[in-house]
Amino acid sequence: MIEPAARPRATAAWLLLALLAAAAYLLGLGGQHIPKNGDESVYMHIARLTAGTGQWLPLQSEIEGLARNTKPPLLFWQAMVAGSWGEAWSLWRLRLPSYLYTLASALLVGALAARLVARPGANDAPRPPLQVAALAVLVYLAFFSTYRYSRPYLTSAPETFWMFAPFFAIAWSPARVLGSRLGFPLLAGVALGIACLYKSFALVLPVALALGACYQVAGPRGRGLFVLRRAGFWSDVGRVLLAAIVATALFALWFVVDPAPAEVWREFVVGENAGKFNARESYLGKALAGSGSIWGLIPGYAVNAGLLMPVVVGLLFAAWRARSGADASERVLWLWLLVLLLVFMLPSQRSARYLVAAMPALAVLMVLHWPRIARGWFIATLLMALLATLFALNVALGVQALEPSAGGYSAGLWLWLLAMAAACVAGLVKDGWTRPVAALISAAFYVAFAWVTAPLEGPAGRYDDAVIERLRGEAVMVPSNFNGDFERYQFLLPGARIEHYFAAQPVDFDGLPALLAGHRFVIVQRRVGQPPCADERAEACRVVAARWDIRSRQTNAEIRASLLRAPQDFWFAREYLVERLAAAEGRP
């Protein structure tokens, strides 16, 4: 327990640490190698082409076999505005709105945790609300799902904020908010409608069901044994329906303003949403077995927590023991977690990523029960963090071994990794340090990750200005092994005319001679030590430039081997810009 005289200093320290964690999210924000979902490139492609028309709609795409209307327009309009309609098209600017949304969600988490911990009888021992708020922000930013899905140009950050907002309001003051006749239902409908315009009208279902559950268990008119006969039940149903209707109406504006509403229906409603229920496969078979089963989704919240996964499990035990003391606000947060999980068990396609919208509620609940969660769960987190630190060290050594230009770390990185390991050990042996270190270690790891990959965001991982200028206006064939993966070359070679070829595993692609027959400039990737153009008869080309890249689509065997052997042999590729030899010889 912190002495009263020390509390202001401790609170200031925790607030500073929360600010530093938020700042850590900016490291590498404009880089090629931040953790992300591969679909980011697809969305950037659609946004860039749509911006190029000078019109808000219809959405544009040149990816064969992929619908233009893969997401509602608000996501793309956000990028078009952030990138100044193509005039300032950079990864940093496109991702900055996601970062700001993430900060906004973190502030909601901190504010709600501070309010709830200040309730009479909410603590086993009094805790300063500002200190708890800072801890809540740290915990939310420590979740790997937040780091991975709420920084890139994806839908998770905006939808998380707007979907959590109604439950934030209810948990803040259940009786007052749920007692509102029109104000709250209308505002909740607007918030949900904005979320739908970022992601899908399908979000109406989980939010409406969760709102209905909140009225039942936390509303001002109490609970009844027979739900339909409870006083005010039907008026509460009307409020939920009003919110759902407002949200659906806002989403339907897409059909009103889009010049091709029939294509929106066919590509988005039927293809993107109804397609989640795959009739070609056995529904029950997929639901009960395999990676997309409900059993794989159930631990989704713990998986999303990353290094804090054991603490999430510990939270369940602590909350169960203290269930009799849960008030209306806490029940609201648990309901949101439960309803979202149950709803996303229904589609054939299941992923822990679909549960990201409830992670702010999980962060608040973790902080409320923080002192009650057994120390052993935090120790498990510290052990996982030690392994993660060793992994970061191994990757850094691999980058260092690529070649001098790709490494060159300062002593700061090695000291940082050493400090992380020392902090974990200290948390393991010293009781009073266990929980604070567990809260901080994820943010420290994210700093380490950005530091380790920094050389590949510099000259070693990019083409120099002379090469970029030479290729301006030229057609360049680039490898792509996922929908829209080629879009990243718009940032690596701005001004070039990017064309792409499919290579399931780019480092094993052996069709370079055929590509060179029809194209002057080709980008090809090779394993370390296997440059192209070595056999002049087979590959009549010369290397113009080269850079280092992080490989994708490794096999499971390669991933396992990289953990035990030199990672440079499995995690990295040498990328070469080659020019057809006949064309090269004709140059002065």
NUSEPA-22295 format. One record per residue (C-alpha): residue in one letter; x, y, z. Coordinates in pm, whole numbers, plus 32768, in hexadecimal, padded with zeros to 4 digits. Example, Ala and Ser with C-alpha at 12.3 -4.5 7.8 and 13.67 -1.06 7.14 Angstrom:
<atoms>
> A / 84CE / 7E3E / 830C
> S / 8557 / 7F96 / 82CA
</atoms>
This chain:
<atoms>
> M / 8000 / 8000 / 8000
> I / 8080 / 8158 / 7F9D
> E / 80B2 / 824E / 80BB
> P / 7FD5 / 8386 / 809C
> A / 8102 / 846E / 8081
> A / 818E / 83A2 / 7F61
> R / 8049 / 838A / 7E9E
> P / 8068 / 84D2 / 7DD8
> R / 81C4 / 8470 / 7D63
> A / 8153 / 830F / 7D0C
> T / 8024 / 8394 / 7C52
> A / 80FB / 8488 / 7B8E
> A / 81E7 / 836C / 7B34
> W / 80CB / 8290 / 7AB6
> L / 8039 / 83AE / 79E9
> L / 818E / 83EB / 794E
> L / 81B1 / 8279 / 78FB
> A / 805A / 8279 / 7855
> L / 80C1 / 83A4 / 7780
> L / 8204 / 82F5 / 771F
> A / 8142 / 81BC / 76BC
> A / 8063 / 8292 / 75DE
> A / 8199 / 8332 / 7545
> A / 822C / 81D8 / 7507
> Y / 810D / 8196 / 7418
> L / 819A / 82A6 / 7335
> L / 82E4 / 81E9 / 7308
> G / 82EC / 8157 / 71AA
> L / 818A / 81CE / 7160
> G / 81EF / 8229 / 6FFC
> G / 82BC / 80ED / 6FC7
> Q / 828D / 7FC1 / 6EE5
> H / 82BB / 7EC1 / 6FF8
> I / 81CD / 7F15 / 7112
> P / 80EC / 7DF4 / 7187
> K / 7FB2 / 7E08 / 70B3
> N / 7EB0 / 7D49 / 6FEF
> G / 7EF8 / 7D04 / 6E81
> D / 7DAF / 7DA8 / 6E1B
> E / 7E43 / 7EFD / 6E67
> S / 7ED9 / 7F06 / 6D09
> V / 7D87 / 7EBB / 6C6B
> Y / 7CE4 / 7FDF / 6D1C
> M / 7E01 / 80C9 / 6CC3
> H / 7DE3 / 8061 / 6B56
> I / 7C6D / 80AC / 6B4C
> A / 7C9A / 81F7 / 6C02
> R / 7DB5 / 8266 / 6B1A
> L / 7CF8 / 8218 / 69D9
> T / 7BB9 / 82B7 / 6A5A
> A / 7C77 / 83F1 / 6ABD
> G / 7D0B / 83F8 / 6961
> T / 7BB1 / 8425 / 68C7
> G / 7B74 / 855F / 6994
> Q / 7A21 / 84D0 / 69FD
> W / 79AA / 8441 / 6B48
> L / 78F4 / 8322 / 6A9B
> P / 78E9 / 8227 / 69FF
> L / 7A0D / 816E / 6A9A
> Q / 7B1A / 80FB / 69A7
> S / 7BF9 / 7FC7 / 698E
> E / 7CD8 / 7F19 / 6890
> I / 7D00 / 7DD3 / 6950
> E / 7C6D / 7CB8 / 6884
> G / 7B78 / 7BDB / 693B
> L / 7B52 / 7CCC / 6A5F
> A / 7A22 / 7DA8 / 6A8B
> R / 7A4F / 7F20 / 6A94
> N / 7948 / 7F3D / 6BA3
> T / 79FD / 7E63 / 6C9C
> K / 79C1 / 7F5C / 6DB8
> P / 78D7 / 8088 / 6DE7
> P / 7953 / 81D7 / 6D68
> L / 79A8 / 8287 / 6EB1
> L / 7AE8 / 81BD / 6ED2
> F / 7B5E / 822A / 6D7A
> W / 7AEC / 8391 / 6DA0
> Q / 7BBC / 83A6 / 6EDD
> A / 7CF2 / 8345 / 6E17
> M / 7CA0 / 842D / 6CF7
> V / 7C87 / 8555 / 6DE3
> A / 7DB9 / 84F0 / 6EB0
> G / 7E85 / 84C7 / 6D70
> S / 7E09 / 8613 / 6CDF
> W / 7D67 / 855D / 6BBA
> G / 7EB2 / 84C5 / 6B52
> E / 7F86 / 85FE / 6B7B
> A / 8026 / 8582 / 6CC0
> W / 8002 / 840A / 6C9D
> S / 80D8 / 8370 / 6DAE
> L / 80B2 / 8250 / 6EA0
> W / 80DB / 833D / 6FC5
> R / 7FBA / 841D / 6F5B
> L / 7ED4 / 82FC / 6F00
> R / 7F0C / 8252 / 704F
> L / 7F00 / 8388 / 712A
> P / 7D80 / 838C / 7148
> S / 7D8B / 8225 / 71CB
> Y / 7E88 / 828E / 72D0
> L / 7DAD / 83B3 / 733B
> Y / 7C7E / 82CF / 7355
> T / 7D4D / 81E2 / 742C
> L / 7DAF / 82FD / 7515
> A / 7C41 / 8363 / 752E
> S / 7BDF / 8200 / 7590
> A / 7CFB / 81F7 / 768F
> L / 7C7B / 833A / 7729
> L / 7B1D / 82A4 / 7749
> V / 7BB7 / 8173 / 77F1
> G / 7C7E / 824A / 78E5
> A / 7B5C / 8330 / 7938
> L / 7A6A / 8211 / 7978
> A / 7B63 / 814E / 7A4C
> A / 7BA4 / 8284 / 7B22
> R / 7A31 / 82BE / 7B57
> L / 79DE / 8156 / 7BAD
> V / 7AFF / 8129 / 7C9E
> A / 7A8C / 825D / 7D5C
> R / 7936 / 81C5 / 7DA9
> P / 78EE / 8181 / 7F19
> G / 7956 / 801E / 7F6C
> A / 79FA / 7FE8 / 7E18
> N / 7B54 / 7FA0 / 7EA8
> D / 7BDE / 7EAD / 7FA3
> A / 7CD1 / 7FCA / 7FED
> P / 7CAF / 812F / 7F6C
> R / 7D65 / 8174 / 7E26
> P / 7D9E / 82CF / 7D94
> P / 7CB2 / 82F7 / 7C69
> L / 7DB8 / 83A4 / 7B8F
> Q / 7EAE / 828D / 7BD0
> V / 7DA8 / 818D / 7B72
> A / 7D55 / 8254 / 7A38
> A / 7EC3 / 824D / 79CE
> L / 7ED6 / 80D9 / 7A12
> A / 7D9D / 809D / 7942
> V / 7E31 / 815C / 781D
> L / 7F72 / 8092 / 783D
> V / 7EB3 / 7F4A / 7845
> Y / 7DE3 / 7FA4 / 7713
> L / 7F17 / 8011 / 764F
> A / 7FCB / 7ED6 / 76C1
> F / 7ED2 / 7DF4 / 760E
> F / 7F71 / 7D68 / 74D5
> S / 7E26 / 7D89 / 741C
> T / 7E2D / 7EFF / 7462
> Y / 7F92 / 7F1B / 73E5
> R / 7F54 / 7E46 / 72AF
> Y / 7DF8 / 7EAE / 7240
> S / 7DD2 / 8011 / 72C4
> R / 7F07 / 80B2 / 722C
> P / 7F00 / 804D / 70BB
> Y / 7E0A / 80D3 / 6FBF
> L / 7CF8 / 7FDD / 701C
> T / 7B97 / 7FEE / 70A3
> S / 7BDC / 7F72 / 7206
> A / 7C39 / 80BE / 72A6
> P / 7B09 / 8189 / 7231
> E / 7A0C / 8071 / 7264
> T / 7A98 / 8024 / 73BE
> F / 7A69 / 818B / 742F
> W / 7908 / 81B5 / 73A9
> M / 788D / 805E / 741B
> F / 791B / 8089 / 757A
> A / 7891 / 81EB / 75A4
> P / 7729 / 8183 / 75FA
> F / 779E / 8087 / 76FE
> F / 7890 / 8185 / 778C
> A / 7769 / 826F / 77BF
> I / 7690 / 8161 / 785E
> A / 77A6 / 80EB / 7948
> W / 77E9 / 8256 / 79A9
> S / 7688 / 8285 / 7A2E
> P / 75A3 / 8158 / 79EE
> A / 7460 / 81D6 / 7A8A
> R / 7475 / 8331 / 79F0
> V / 74DD / 82C4 / 7891
> L / 73F0 / 819B / 7876
> G / 72DA / 8273 / 78FF
> S / 72F9 / 8363 / 77DA
> R / 71C5 / 8355 / 76F8
> L / 7257 / 83DD / 75B4
> G / 73AA / 8481 / 75EC
> F / 747D / 834E / 762C
> P / 73D3 / 826A / 752A
> L / 7405 / 8373 / 741F
> L / 7571 / 83B2 / 7478
> A / 75B7 / 823D / 7494
> G / 751C / 820F / 733D
> V / 75F7 / 8320 / 72A9
> A / 7733 / 8288 / 7343
> L / 76D4 / 812F / 72C5
> G / 767F / 81BB / 716E
> I / 77D9 / 8257 / 7150
> A / 7872 / 8108 / 71B2
> C / 77A0 / 805F / 70A5
> L / 7817 / 8158 / 6FA0
> Y / 797A / 80F0 / 6FF9
> K / 793F / 7F78 / 7002
> S / 77E8 / 7EE0 / 6FBE
> F / 7676 / 7EF5 / 700D
> A / 76A7 / 7DA1 / 70B5
> L / 772B / 7E5A / 71E9
> V / 75C4 / 7EBD / 723A
> L / 7579 / 7D5C / 72B3
> P / 767B / 7D36 / 73CC
> V / 7655 / 7E9C / 7445
> A / 74D7 / 7E8F / 7446
> L / 74D7 / 7D42 / 74FF
> A / 75D0 / 7DC5 / 75FE
> L / 7504 / 7F04 / 7630
> G / 73CE / 7E30 / 7667
> A / 7487 / 7D60 / 7769
> C / 74FC / 7E9C / 7819
> Y / 7396 / 7F1B / 7837
> Q / 7336 / 7DCC / 78CC
> V / 7449 / 7DAB / 79D4
> A / 74B0 / 7F14 / 7A17
> G / 7382 / 7FE9 / 79C0
> P / 72D4 / 80CB / 7ABB
> R / 7197 / 7FF7 / 7AB9
> G / 7248 / 7EC6 / 7B47
> R / 722F / 7D5B / 7AE4
> G / 710D / 7C6C / 7AE1
> L / 70F3 / 7AF5 / 7AEA
> F / 7011 / 7AFC / 79B9
> V / 70C4 / 7BE6 / 78C9
> L / 6F99 / 7C39 / 77ED
> R / 6ECB / 7CA4 / 791C
> R / 6FDA / 7D7F / 79B4
> A / 6F69 / 7EE6 / 79DB
> G / 6FEB / 7FB7 / 78BC
> F / 7065 / 7E8C / 77F1
> W / 6FBA / 7EEF / 76AC
> S / 7021 / 805A / 76C8
> D / 7188 / 7FE6 / 76EF
> V / 7161 / 7F0D / 75BA
> G / 70E7 / 8045 / 7505
> R / 721E / 8105 / 756E
> V / 7301 / 7FF1 / 74EA
> L / 723E / 7FE1 / 73A4
> L / 725B / 815B / 7381
> A / 73D6 / 8149 / 73A3
> A / 73E5 / 802B / 72A7
> I / 7306 / 80E3 / 71AF
> V / 73D6 / 8222 / 71C6
> A / 7518 / 815B / 718F
> T / 7486 / 809B / 7069
> A / 7400 / 81DC / 6FCE
> L / 7556 / 827F / 6FE3
> F / 75F4 / 8150 / 6F3E
> A / 74E7 / 8151 / 6E2F
> L / 7557 / 82AC / 6DC4
> W / 766D / 81F5 / 6D09
> F / 7566 / 816B / 6C19
> V / 74D0 / 82C6 / 6BEF
> V / 7613 / 837E / 6B97
> D / 76C7 / 826B / 6AD6
> P / 7686 / 8283 / 695E
> A / 7683 / 8103 / 6943
> P / 75B1 / 8083 / 6A69
> A / 7571 / 7F34 / 69BD
> E / 76E7 / 7EEC / 69C1
> V / 76F9 / 7F49 / 6B32
> W / 75E6 / 7E4D / 6B79
> R / 7687 / 7D3A / 6AA8
> E / 77F1 / 7D6E / 6B17
> F / 77CD / 7DDC / 6C7F
> V / 7683 / 7D5D / 6D09
> V / 7676 / 7C11 / 6C4F
> G / 77E7 / 7BCD / 6C12
> E / 789A / 7C64 / 6D3D
> N / 7795 / 7C24 / 6E4D
> A / 76B4 / 7B04 / 6DE5
> G / 77F2 / 7A59 / 6D6F
> K / 785C / 7A36 / 6EDC
> F / 7759 / 791F / 6EEC
> N / 77FD / 7829 / 6DFE
> A / 76F4 / 773A / 6D78
> R / 77F5 / 7669 / 6CBC
> E / 7884 / 75DF / 6DFF
> S / 77E0 / 752A / 6F1F
> Y / 777D / 7639 / 7017
> L / 7787 / 7557 / 7146
> G / 78C4 / 74AC / 70D0
> K / 797D / 75F7 / 70B6
> A / 78E1 / 767A / 71F8
> L / 7956 / 7552 / 72C5
> A / 7AAB / 7505 / 722E
> G / 7BD2 / 75B5 / 7190
> S / 7C75 / 7709 / 71B7
> G / 7B2E / 77C0 / 7176
> S / 7A65 / 7703 / 727A
> I / 79AE / 779A / 73A1
> W / 7AB1 / 76F4 / 7482
> G / 7BBC / 77C4 / 73DA
> L / 7AF0 / 7901 / 740C
> I / 7AA0 / 78CD / 757E
> P / 7C04 / 7923 / 75F2
> G / 7C05 / 7A4C / 7501
> Y / 7C0D / 7B59 / 760D
> A / 7D39 / 7AB9 / 76B5
> V / 7DE7 / 7A8E / 7566
> N / 7DA8 / 7BFD / 7510
> A / 7E4D / 7C63 / 7658
> G / 7FA3 / 7BE8 / 75E5
> L / 8099 / 7BD5 / 7705
> L / 7F7E / 7C1F / 77F8
> M / 7ECD / 7ADE / 778F
> P / 7F05 / 7A32 / 78E1
> V / 7E81 / 7B63 / 799B
> V / 7D3C / 7B4F / 78D2
> V / 7D11 / 79E8 / 7948
> G / 7D5B / 7A58 / 7AAC
> L / 7C54 / 7B6A / 7A87
> L / 7B47 / 7A64 / 7A45
> F / 7B99 / 79B2 / 7B8B
> A / 7BAD / 7AF7 / 7C51
> A / 7A66 / 7B7A / 7BC2
> W / 79B3 / 7A34 / 7C0A
> R / 7A1F / 7A3D / 7D75
> A / 79AA / 7BA8 / 7D93
> R / 786C / 7B7D / 7CC3
> S / 7782 / 7BD0 / 7DE2
> G / 781C / 7D2C / 7DF7
> A / 77F8 / 7D81 / 7C85
> D / 7720 / 7EB5 / 7C55
> A / 765C / 7F27 / 7B24
> S / 7787 / 7FD0 / 7A7D
> E / 785D / 7E98 / 7A90
> R / 7740 / 7DBE / 7A11
> V / 7720 / 7EA1 / 78E1
> L / 788C / 7E68 / 7884
> W / 7871 / 7CED / 78B1
> L / 7735 / 7CE8 / 77DE
> W / 77E2 / 7D9B / 76BF
> L / 78FE / 7C9D / 76C8
> L / 780F / 7B75 / 76D3
> V / 771A / 7BE9 / 75C8
> L / 782A / 7C41 / 74CD
> L / 78C8 / 7AEA / 74FE
> L / 777D / 7A32 / 74D1
> V / 7718 / 7AF6 / 739A
> F / 7862 / 7ABB / 72E8
> M / 7841 / 7947 / 7328
> L / 7727 / 7949 / 7226
> P / 77DD / 798E / 70DB
> S / 78A6 / 7879 / 7035
> Q / 79D4 / 795E / 7039
> R / 7A50 / 7994 / 719E
> S / 7B7E / 7A54 / 721A
> A / 7BF3 / 7AED / 7361
> R / 7C1A / 7C2E / 7299
> Y / 7A9E / 7C55 / 7298
> L / 7AA7 / 7C7A / 7414
> V / 7B8C / 7DAA / 7411
> A / 7A67 / 7E9A / 7444
> A / 7A34 / 7E16 / 75A7
> M / 7BA2 / 7E2D / 7612
> P / 7B70 / 7F86 / 76B3
> A / 7A6A / 7EEA / 7799
> L / 7B5B / 7DD0 / 77EB
> A / 7C6A / 7ECD / 7847
> V / 7B80 / 7F7D / 793C
> L / 7B1B / 7E33 / 79DD
> M / 7C84 / 7DC6 / 7A01
> V / 7CE0 / 7F05 / 7AB8
> L / 7BB0 / 7EF0 / 7B9C
> H / 7C19 / 7D92 / 7C08
> W / 7D91 / 7DD2 / 7BF0
> P / 7DE1 / 7DA5 / 7D64
> R / 7D05 / 7C6D / 7D79
> I / 7DA9 / 7BB4 / 7C57
> A / 7E9C / 7AB4 / 7CE5
> R / 800D / 7B08 / 7CC4
> G / 8050 / 79C2 / 7C0D
> W / 7F9C / 7A3F / 7AD6
> F / 807E / 7B71 / 7AC8
> I / 81AE / 7A90 / 7AF3
> A / 813C / 79CC / 79C1
> T / 812E / 7B14 / 7900
> L / 8291 / 7B69 / 796B
> L / 830E / 7A13 / 78FB
> M / 826C / 7A49 / 77A8
> A / 830A / 7BA4 / 779A
> L / 8461 / 7B0C / 77DA
> L / 8430 / 7A26 / 76AF
> A / 83BA / 7B4E / 75DD
> T / 84F3 / 7C0F / 7641
> L / 85CF / 7AED / 75D5
> F / 8511 / 7AE0 / 748C
> A / 854C / 7C54 / 7451
> L / 86BD / 7C21 / 74A1
> N / 86D0 / 7B01 / 73AA
> V / 862F / 7BCC / 7294
> A / 8717 / 7CF4 / 72DC
> L / 8843 / 7C10 / 72BE
> G / 87B5 / 7B8F / 7177
> V / 8790 / 7CF0 / 70EC
> Q / 88F1 / 7D3E / 715E
> A / 8970 / 7C0B / 70A6
> L / 88D0 / 7C64 / 6F58
> E / 89DD / 7D5E / 6F02
> P / 8A75 / 7E8D / 6FAF
> S / 8987 / 7F81 / 6F07
> A / 8853 / 7EC8 / 6F83
> G / 88BF / 7EBA / 70EE
> G / 898A / 7FBB / 71A1
> Y / 88BA / 7FD0 / 72DD
> S / 8925 / 80BF / 73EA
> A / 8977 / 8043 / 7544
> G / 8823 / 80C6 / 75AD
> L / 876B / 7F9B / 751A
> W / 883D / 7E9B / 75D2
> L / 8818 / 7F5F / 7716
> W / 86A1 / 7F73 / 76E0
> L / 8681 / 7DFC / 76AF
> L / 875E / 7DC0 / 77DE
> A / 8686 / 7EAB / 78AD
> M / 854C / 7DF1 / 783B
> A / 85DF / 7CA4 / 78A4
> A / 8655 / 7D34 / 79F1
> A / 84FF / 7DCA / 7A34
> C / 8457 / 7C7A / 79F2
> V / 8546 / 7BCB / 7AE0
> A / 850C / 7CD7 / 7BE8
> G / 8395 / 7CAD / 7BC1
> L / 83B9 / 7B36 / 7BEB
> V / 847A / 7B4C / 7D31
> K / 83EB / 7C88 / 7DD2
> D / 827B / 7C7B / 7E2A
> G / 823F / 7DF2 / 7E1E
> W / 82CF / 7E0D / 7CBF
> T / 820E / 7CF1 / 7C1A
> R / 80D2 / 7DAB / 7BB5
> P / 8176 / 7EF7 / 7B4F
> V / 8277 / 7E48 / 7A72
> A / 8168 / 7D6D / 79D5
> A / 80A4 / 7EA8 / 797E
> L / 81D3 / 7F52 / 78E0
> I / 8285 / 7E37 / 7830
> S / 81A7 / 7E26 / 76FC
> A / 81DF / 7F95 / 76AB
> A / 8355 / 7F5E / 76DE
> F / 8347 / 7E3B / 75E9
> Y / 8299 / 7F12 / 74E2
> V / 83B3 / 8010 / 7501
> A / 84AE / 7EF5 / 74D7
> F / 83F8 / 7E74 / 73A1
> A / 83F9 / 7FCD / 72FE
> W / 856A / 7FF0 / 7355
> V / 85C3 / 7E9A / 72C7
> T / 8516 / 7EDC / 717A
> A / 8590 / 8045 / 715C
> P / 86BB / 7FF0 / 707A
> L / 85CD / 7F54 / 6F7C
> E / 8509 / 809A / 6F75
> G / 8647 / 815B / 6F22
> P / 8737 / 814E / 6DF8
> A / 876B / 7FD4 / 6E17
> G / 85F8 / 7F97 / 6DDF
> R / 85AD / 80A0 / 6CD9
> Y / 8614 / 810C / 6B7D
> D / 86E0 / 8249 / 6B6B
> D / 8669 / 838F / 6AD1
> A / 872C / 835B / 698F
> V / 8680 / 820F / 694C
> I / 8529 / 82A1 / 699F
> E / 8563 / 83C4 / 68B2
> R / 85DF / 82DE / 679C
> L / 84A5 / 8206 / 67B3
> R / 83B3 / 832A / 67B9
> G / 82B4 / 82E5 / 66A8
> E / 834B / 818F / 6658
> A / 828B / 8048 / 6670
> V / 8317 / 7F65 / 6780
> M / 82A5 / 7DFF / 67BC
> V / 8293 / 7DAE / 692F
> P / 8245 / 7C6B / 69EE
> S / 80FC / 7C3D / 6AA6
> N / 8088 / 7B10 / 6B6E
> F / 7F4A / 7B9E / 6C08
> N / 7E29 / 7C79 / 6B97
> G / 7EB1 / 7DD7 / 6B66
> D / 800C / 7D84 / 6BEF
> F / 80A5 / 7E3D / 6AC7
> E / 8014 / 7F85 / 6B4B
> R / 813A / 7FAD / 6C3A
> Y / 821B / 7FFD / 6B12
> Q / 8158 / 8140 / 6AE0
> F / 8213 / 81B6 / 6C17
> L / 8361 / 8113 / 6BC1
> L / 8369 / 8190 / 6A57
> P / 8289 / 82C3 / 6A49
> G / 824E / 8337 / 68E5
> A / 8291 / 81E5 / 6843
> R / 817C / 812A / 678A
> I / 8152 / 7FF6 / 6863
> E / 80E9 / 7EB0 / 67BD
> H / 80EB / 7D66 / 6875
> Y / 8118 / 7BF2 / 684D
> F / 80A9 / 7AE3 / 693C
> A / 81B3 / 7A28 / 69FF
> A / 812C / 794B / 6B14
> Q / 8283 / 7949 / 6BB7
> P / 8348 / 7A65 / 6B14
> V / 849F / 79E0 / 6B79
> D / 8459 / 789C / 6ABD
> F / 83CF / 793E / 6981
> D / 8489 / 78B7 / 684F
> G / 83D4 / 7967 / 6735
> L / 84BD / 7A94 / 6715
> P / 8529 / 7A4C / 65A9
> A / 83BC / 7A4E / 6537
> L / 837D / 7B98 / 65EB
> L / 84B3 / 7C36 / 6553
> A / 843F / 7BD4 / 63F8
> G / 8321 / 7CC9 / 6410
> H / 8398 / 7DC9 / 650E
> R / 84C9 / 7EA2 / 6531
> F / 84C6 / 7EC7 / 66AC
> V / 846B / 7DAB / 6797
> I / 8485 / 7D8C / 6910
> V / 84D5 / 7C31 / 698D
> Q / 851C / 7BA7 / 6AE8
> R / 8620 / 7AA3 / 6B3A
> R / 8693 / 79E4 / 6C6A
> V / 87CE / 7A67 / 6D0E
> G / 88FA / 7A19 / 6C31
> Q / 8832 / 79C6 / 6AF4
> P / 883C / 7B00 / 6A17
> P / 8795 / 7B08 / 68C0
> C / 8843 / 7B4F / 6774
> A / 8961 / 7A64 / 67D1
> D / 8924 / 798A / 669F
> E / 892C / 7A7B / 657A
> R / 88A7 / 7978 / 6483
> A / 8776 / 7925 / 6558
> E / 873C / 7A7E / 65EC
> A / 87B1 / 7B8E / 6501
> C / 87A4 / 7CA7 / 65FC
> R / 886F / 7D7F / 66E3
> V / 882B / 7DEA / 6848
> V / 87DA / 7F5D / 6860
> A / 879E / 7F6F / 69D7
> A / 8754 / 7E93 / 6B01
> R / 86B9 / 7EAE / 6C58
> W / 8664 / 7DD0 / 6D81
> D / 84FE / 7D69 / 6DC7
> I / 844B / 7C97 / 6ECE
> R / 83C3 / 7B5C / 6E2E
> S / 8258 / 7AF3 / 6E3B
> R / 81AA / 79A5 / 6E19
> Q / 82B3 / 78D6 / 6EC8
> T / 8262 / 776A / 6EFE
> N / 8226 / 76EA / 7060
> A / 836E / 762C / 704D
> E / 842A / 776B / 6FF4
> I / 8387 / 782B / 7112
> R / 83E8 / 771C / 720A
> A / 854A / 770D / 7180
> S / 8571 / 7888 / 7197
> L / 8539 / 7876 / 730E
> L / 865F / 7788 / 733B
> R / 874A / 77E9 / 7223
> A / 87C2 / 7923 / 7175
> P / 8683 / 79EA / 7128
> Q / 8726 / 7A9A / 7001
> D / 8701 / 7957 / 6F3D
> F / 8587 / 794D / 6F6D
> W / 84FD / 7AA6 / 6FC1
> F / 85A7 / 7B7C / 6EBC
> A / 85C3 / 7B90 / 6D42
> R / 86A6 / 7C52 / 6C5C
> E / 85D7 / 7D14 / 6B61
> Y / 8672 / 7D73 / 6A13
> L / 8609 / 7E6F / 690E
> V / 8685 / 7DDB / 67C5
> E / 868D / 7E67 / 6666
> R / 867C / 7D9C / 6527
> L / 87E0 / 7D81 / 64A7
> A / 8797 / 7DEB / 6341
> A / 86F0 / 7F26 / 63C0
> A / 8808 / 7F64 / 64B7
> E / 8917 / 7F49 / 63AD
> G / 8866 / 804D / 62DB
> R / 8886 / 8150 / 63EF
> P / 89AA / 8244 / 63ED
</atoms>
